[in-house]
Amino acid sequence: MKENEWFHDYVTPDLVQSFRIREEIYSGKTQFQSVKVIESGGLSRCLILDGKIQSSEWDEFIYHEALVHPPMIAHPNPEKVFIAGGGEGATLREVLTHSSVKRVVMVDIDEEVIDISRRFLPSWHQGSFEDSRLELRFVDAIKYLEECIDKGEKFDVVILDLPEPIDEGPAYLLHTKEFYQTVRETLAPDGVISLQAGASLWGNHQCFTAIINTLKAVFSFVFPYDAFIPSYGGTWGFALASPKLPPFNPAEVDRKISSSISRSLRFYDGITHQGLFSLPKHLRQAIEEETTVITTKQPFFIYQPH
């Protein structure tokens, strides 16, 4: 370890968080993005894509349980699940804990990221890539879902575990009204989607509120929520959306976890569920006042240093 070797994660032009690098395990570029795997002080192993921390071994369970279990619990009987992104395999890991799941289609455009994750991030995927219920495809998510529409194929739950919208990055067109309309057409009648929606930290919440407003232009029911994720430097936004989403309470969450999930969870339960969806007043007001609708002609990009 070099005494003064640090990784700097630029949050905004005026805010950066830094982590000591104990070891650089992997560094390279794929066809689509730069990839690093480091061992850091405080966060343990980290996956970094295009200069942004995507996941840390220390707290990835918070992010992945928050992303996966609310939509899986909200659906009455999720059997067919579609995952876009999620190359570490942890989103897949959490989906497969649900006993009702019969088929998971996971689409990631970057096969190299999954190969790297298989090698260097075993505690994330925990062998999930070998599960017989998985169909792993290395194609563009938009193209794949359009083919599903042509074939009349439907999914009970769609989970969008995608990188943030970075200019020239691989995923910025997957944060648009047009893409959400495509997703809606692939949902079964009781279908639910969830997605990560960017930072919800006050002062750095513009991506979050824009994504929520864009979802509202497509879905009848949109429920924003957030969780504090230490490796991201603050709270992180998520959303549930559905053409038809029944209400569910903390007691129902605990009952469904007990009956549906094959192992104990570290983060998500009925009480946590209540907290996730209890956004503070200033953030709820910012969502109400948001007017941006993200489209392919007018995409949204987060700050990225050059």
C-alpha positions as CSV (number, residue, x, y, z in Angstrom):
1,M,0.0,0.0,0.0
2,K,1.3,3.4,-0.9
3,E,0.9,5.7,2.0
4,N,-0.8,8.6,0.1
5,E,-2.7,6.7,-2.6
6,W,-6.3,7.7,-2.6
7,F,-9.4,7.3,-4.8
8,H,-11.4,10.5,-5.3
9,D,-15.1,10.1,-6.1
10,Y,-16.4,13.4,-7.5
11,V,-20.0,13.9,-6.3
12,T,-20.5,17.4,-7.7
13,P,-18.0,20.1,-9.0
14,D,-17.8,21.3,-5.4
15,L,-17.9,18.0,-3.5
16,V,-15.5,15.0,-3.5
17,Q,-15.2,12.0,-1.2
18,S,-11.9,10.2,-0.9
19,F,-10.9,6.7,0.2
20,R,-7.5,5.3,0.9
21,I,-6.5,2.6,-1.6
22,R,-4.9,-0.3,0.2
23,E,-4.6,-2.4,-3.0
24,E,-5.5,-2.0,-6.7
25,I,-6.9,-5.4,-7.6
26,Y,-7.9,-4.8,-11.2
27,S,-7.8,-1.8,-13.6
28,G,-8.8,-1.8,-17.2
29,K,-11.2,-0.6,-19.9
30,T,-14.0,-2.5,-21.6
31,Q,-15.6,-1.6,-24.9
32,F,-18.1,0.5,-22.9
33,Q,-16.5,1.9,-19.8
34,S,-13.5,2.0,-17.4
35,V,-13.4,-0.6,-14.6
36,K,-11.5,-0.7,-11.4
37,V,-11.6,-3.0,-8.4
38,I,-9.8,-1.7,-5.3
39,E,-9.4,-2.7,-1.7
40,S,-10.1,0.5,0.2
41,G,-9.7,1.6,3.8
42,G,-13.1,1.6,5.5
43,L,-15.1,0.2,2.6
44,S,-13.2,-3.1,1.9
45,R,-13.5,-4.1,-1.8
46,C,-15.1,-1.7,-4.2
47,L,-16.2,-1.8,-7.8
48,I,-15.6,1.5,-9.7
49,L,-17.1,2.2,-13.2
50,D,-16.2,5.3,-15.1
51,G,-14.7,6.8,-12.0
52,K,-17.8,6.3,-9.8
53,I,-18.1,3.9,-7.0
54,Q,-20.8,1.4,-7.9
55,S,-20.7,-0.9,-4.9
56,S,-18.6,-1.6,-1.8
57,E,-18.3,-4.9,0.0
58,W,-19.0,-3.1,3.3
59,D,-22.4,-1.8,2.6
60,E,-23.6,-3.2,-0.8
61,F,-26.4,-5.2,1.1
62,I,-28.1,-1.9,1.9
63,Y,-28.3,-0.8,-1.8
64,H,-29.3,-4.3,-3.2
65,E,-31.9,-5.1,-0.6
66,A,-33.4,-1.7,-1.0
67,L,-33.5,-2.0,-4.7
68,V,-34.8,-5.6,-5.0
69,H,-37.1,-6.5,-2.1
70,P,-39.7,-3.7,-2.2
71,P,-40.9,-4.6,-5.7
72,M,-40.6,-8.3,-5.1
73,I,-42.7,-7.9,-1.9
74,A,-45.2,-5.6,-3.7
75,H,-46.0,-8.2,-6.4
76,P,-48.5,-10.9,-5.3
77,N,-46.5,-13.7,-6.9
78,P,-43.3,-12.7,-8.8
79,E,-42.3,-15.6,-11.0
80,K,-40.7,-13.9,-14.0
81,V,-38.1,-11.2,-13.3
82,F,-36.1,-9.0,-15.7
83,I,-32.9,-7.3,-14.5
84,A,-31.1,-4.7,-16.6
85,G,-27.6,-4.1,-15.5
86,G,-26.5,-5.4,-12.1
87,G,-23.2,-6.8,-13.3
88,E,-21.8,-7.6,-9.8
89,G,-24.5,-10.3,-9.5
90,A,-25.8,-9.0,-6.1
91,T,-29.2,-7.8,-7.5
92,L,-29.6,-11.3,-9.0
93,R,-28.6,-12.8,-5.7
94,E,-31.4,-11.0,-3.9
95,V,-34.0,-11.8,-6.5
96,L,-33.2,-15.5,-6.3
97,T,-33.9,-15.6,-2.5
98,H,-37.6,-15.4,-3.4
99,S,-39.1,-18.9,-3.6
100,S,-41.7,-17.9,-6.1
101,V,-39.2,-17.0,-8.8
102,K,-39.1,-19.4,-11.7
103,R,-37.2,-17.4,-14.3
104,V,-34.8,-14.5,-14.3
105,V,-33.6,-12.8,-17.5
106,M,-30.6,-10.6,-16.8
107,V,-29.4,-8.3,-19.5
108,D,-26.1,-6.5,-19.4
109,I,-24.4,-4.9,-22.4
110,D,-20.9,-5.3,-20.9
111,E,-19.9,-9.0,-20.7
112,E,-16.4,-8.0,-19.4
113,V,-17.8,-6.4,-16.3
114,I,-19.6,-9.6,-15.4
115,D,-16.5,-11.6,-16.0
116,I,-14.5,-9.3,-13.8
117,S,-17.2,-9.6,-11.1
118,R,-17.2,-13.3,-11.3
119,R,-13.5,-13.3,-10.6
120,F,-13.0,-10.5,-8.1
121,L,-16.4,-10.0,-6.4
122,P,-17.5,-13.4,-5.1
123,S,-19.2,-12.0,-2.0
124,W,-21.5,-10.1,-4.2
125,H,-22.8,-12.8,-6.5
126,Q,-22.3,-15.8,-4.1
127,G,-22.6,-18.2,-7.1
128,S,-25.9,-16.7,-8.4
129,F,-24.6,-16.8,-12.0
130,E,-24.8,-20.6,-11.8
131,D,-28.4,-20.8,-10.8
132,S,-30.5,-22.8,-13.3
133,R,-33.3,-20.1,-13.3
134,L,-31.0,-17.5,-14.8
135,E,-30.9,-16.5,-18.5
136,L,-27.9,-14.2,-19.0
137,R,-27.8,-12.1,-22.1
138,F,-25.1,-9.7,-23.3
139,V,-27.2,-7.4,-25.4
140,D,-28.7,-3.9,-25.3
141,A,-31.6,-3.7,-22.8
142,I,-33.7,-1.5,-25.1
143,K,-33.4,-3.9,-28.0
144,Y,-34.1,-6.9,-25.9
145,L,-37.3,-5.5,-24.4
146,E,-38.5,-4.3,-27.8
147,E,-38.1,-7.9,-28.9
148,C,-40.1,-9.0,-25.9
149,I,-42.9,-6.7,-26.9
150,D,-43.0,-8.1,-30.4
151,K,-43.2,-11.6,-28.9
152,G,-45.8,-10.6,-26.3
153,E,-43.5,-11.7,-23.5
154,K,-44.3,-10.2,-20.1
155,F,-42.5,-9.9,-16.7
156,D,-43.9,-9.6,-13.2
157,V,-41.0,-7.5,-11.9
158,V,-38.5,-5.4,-13.8
159,I,-35.4,-4.1,-11.9
160,L,-33.2,-1.5,-13.4
161,D,-29.8,-1.6,-11.7
162,L,-28.0,0.7,-14.1
163,P,-25.1,3.1,-13.9
164,E,-25.9,6.8,-13.5
165,P,-26.6,8.8,-16.8
166,I,-23.0,9.8,-17.8
167,D,-22.4,11.6,-21.1
168,E,-21.2,9.0,-23.5
169,G,-21.7,6.3,-20.8
170,P,-23.5,3.0,-21.6
171,A,-26.8,3.7,-19.8
172,Y,-28.0,7.3,-20.3
173,L,-30.7,6.3,-22.8
174,L,-32.1,3.9,-20.1
175,H,-33.1,6.9,-18.0
176,T,-35.6,8.3,-20.4
177,K,-39.4,8.5,-20.9
178,E,-39.1,6.4,-24.0
179,F,-37.3,3.6,-22.2
180,Y,-39.8,3.6,-19.3
181,Q,-42.6,3.4,-21.9
182,T,-40.9,0.3,-23.3
183,V,-40.6,-1.2,-19.8
184,R,-44.2,-0.6,-19.1
185,E,-45.3,-2.5,-22.2
186,T,-43.4,-5.6,-21.0
187,L,-45.1,-5.6,-17.6
188,A,-47.7,-8.2,-16.7
189,P,-51.0,-6.9,-15.4
190,D,-49.8,-6.8,-11.7
191,G,-46.2,-5.8,-12.8
192,V,-43.9,-3.6,-10.8
193,I,-40.6,-2.0,-11.6
194,S,-37.9,-0.6,-9.3
195,L,-34.8,1.3,-10.2
196,Q,-32.0,3.3,-8.6
197,A,-32.6,6.9,-9.3
198,G,-29.4,8.7,-8.3
199,A,-28.4,10.7,-5.3
200,S,-31.2,12.1,-3.1
201,L,-28.8,14.1,-0.9
202,W,-30.1,17.6,-0.6
203,G,-28.2,19.9,-3.0
204,N,-27.4,16.9,-5.3
205,H,-30.9,15.6,-5.8
206,Q,-31.6,16.9,-9.4
207,C,-31.2,13.5,-11.1
208,F,-33.4,11.9,-8.5
209,T,-36.3,14.4,-8.9
210,A,-36.0,14.4,-12.7
211,I,-36.2,10.6,-12.9
212,I,-39.2,10.5,-10.5
213,N,-41.0,13.1,-12.7
214,T,-40.2,11.2,-15.8
215,L,-41.6,8.0,-14.3
216,K,-44.8,9.9,-13.5
217,A,-45.2,10.7,-17.2
218,V,-45.4,7.0,-17.9
219,F,-46.8,5.2,-14.8
220,S,-50.0,5.7,-12.8
221,F,-48.3,4.9,-9.5
222,V,-44.8,6.1,-8.6
223,F,-43.4,5.8,-5.1
224,P,-40.0,7.5,-4.6
225,Y,-37.8,6.3,-1.6
226,D,-34.3,6.6,-0.4
227,A,-31.7,5.0,1.8
228,F,-28.5,6.2,3.4
229,I,-25.5,4.4,1.8
230,P,-22.2,5.3,3.4
231,S,-20.0,4.5,0.3
232,Y,-22.1,6.9,-1.8
233,G,-21.6,9.7,0.7
234,G,-25.2,10.2,1.6
235,T,-28.8,9.2,0.8
236,W,-29.5,7.5,-2.5
237,G,-32.8,7.5,-4.4
238,F,-34.9,4.7,-5.6
239,A,-38.4,4.3,-7.1
240,L,-41.2,1.8,-7.4
241,A,-43.6,2.3,-10.3
242,S,-46.5,0.4,-11.7
243,P,-49.7,0.7,-13.7
244,K,-51.5,-0.9,-10.7
245,L,-49.8,-1.2,-7.4
246,P,-51.7,-2.4,-4.3
247,P,-50.9,-0.7,-0.9
248,F,-48.9,-2.8,1.6
249,N,-48.0,-2.0,5.2
250,P,-45.1,-3.0,7.5
251,A,-46.8,-6.0,8.9
252,E,-47.5,-7.3,5.4
253,V,-43.9,-6.8,4.5
254,D,-42.7,-8.9,7.5
255,R,-45.2,-11.6,6.7
256,K,-44.2,-11.8,3.1
257,I,-40.5,-11.8,3.9
258,S,-41.1,-14.7,6.4
259,S,-43.1,-16.7,3.8
260,S,-41.2,-15.9,0.6
261,I,-37.5,-15.4,1.3
262,S,-35.1,-18.2,1.8
263,R,-32.7,-16.5,4.2
264,S,-32.7,-13.7,6.7
265,L,-32.1,-10.1,5.4
266,R,-29.6,-7.7,6.9
267,F,-31.3,-4.4,6.0
268,Y,-34.9,-4.7,4.8
269,D,-38.0,-5.4,7.0
270,G,-41.3,-3.8,7.8
271,I,-39.9,-1.0,9.9
272,T,-37.1,-0.3,7.4
273,H,-39.8,-0.2,4.6
274,Q,-41.7,2.4,6.5
275,G,-38.5,4.6,6.8
276,L,-37.5,4.1,3.2
277,F,-40.8,5.6,1.9
278,S,-40.9,8.5,4.5
279,L,-39.0,11.1,2.5
280,P,-38.4,14.5,4.3
281,K,-40.7,17.4,3.5
282,H,-38.1,19.4,1.5
283,L,-37.4,16.5,-0.8
284,R,-41.1,15.7,-1.3
285,Q,-41.6,19.3,-2.2
286,A,-38.7,19.3,-4.7
287,I,-40.3,16.3,-6.4
288,E,-43.7,18.0,-6.6
289,E,-42.0,21.1,-8.1
290,E,-39.9,19.2,-10.6
291,T,-40.8,19.8,-14.3
292,T,-38.0,18.0,-16.1
293,V,-39.0,15.0,-18.2
294,I,-36.0,13.1,-19.5
295,T,-36.2,12.1,-23.1
296,T,-33.8,10.7,-25.8
297,K,-33.6,14.2,-27.3
298,Q,-33.1,15.9,-24.0
299,P,-31.2,13.5,-21.8
300,F,-30.0,14.2,-18.3
301,F,-26.3,13.8,-17.3
302,I,-24.7,13.9,-13.9
303,Y,-21.5,15.7,-13.3
304,Q,-18.4,13.8,-14.4
305,P,-14.9,15.3,-14.1
306,H,-12.7,15.2,-17.2
